[in-house]
Amino acid sequence: MMPFSRLAAAALCAGALVTGAAATATAGPLDSGSAQVAQPNQNSLGPFESLAECLGRGNRGMDNGEWNDYDCVGSYGSYYIQPK
């Protein structure tokens, strides 16, 4: 009966190792489930030399989720993004 007990103990240990390895492999960072919107970098709001440059940065900000809508305000040489 002694070899059976060693075999059972070895199987139990192997099962515990496989289960522990599987649990470790699937464990990851916890997600709180809340969506976060990126905050705009104040330097990225301007000034821009041209209206086209301001509009391009404004569209990228919308694509990145920094703001939902924006206006480019100012005049040549000093356009600024005004998030809405």
HELIX and SHEET records of a PDB file:
HELIX    1   1 MET A    2  THR A   26  1                                  25    
HELIX    2   2 GLN A   42  LEU A   45  5                                   4    
HELIX    3   3 LEU A   51  ASP A   63  1                                  13    
SHEET    1   A 2 TYR A  70  SER A  75  0                                        
SHEET    2   A 2 SER A  78  PRO A  83 -1                                        
END                                                                             
